[in-house]
Amino acid sequence: MYKIAFICSDNSCLSQIAEALSKIIFDTNVESFSAGVAPKMALDNMAVKALKKTYYVNMLDEQYPKGLNQIPRVDLLISMESNLNIGILSKKKIEWNFSNPKDNKEDKYIEVIKKISDNLFDLKDELGL
């Protein structure tokens, strides 16, 4: 099974959204993880609300903030933000460089969620999964 990890600074928003959506988009072909360089104690409330509103996915059902040492080595690591000190967790790394919508209104979160979804569908095509 192909393994992908989504990494962001605090594992409360961007990487969590990507993990949740990838479980839907990739179905059972991919095992997805998320983690943060300096994880927060809880998920971003607005991210949870916006993802539930947009894709009817409740991240609180299965997800929680994790550090880099809490996920396995993966086939592909996706850095959700630029300039993250991640180290070596995978054979291949790509950067998506999203801006964290933190402290914005719900519509900004929904915009980011849709861009992450688009990136995941593109990645699915690129990987042939």
Secondary structure by P-SEA (a helix, b strand, c coil): cbbbbbbccccccaaaaaaaaaaaaacccbbbbbbbccccccccaaaaaaaaaaccccccccbbbbcccccccccbbbcccccccccccccbbbbccccccccccaaaaaaaaaaaaaaaaaaaaaacc
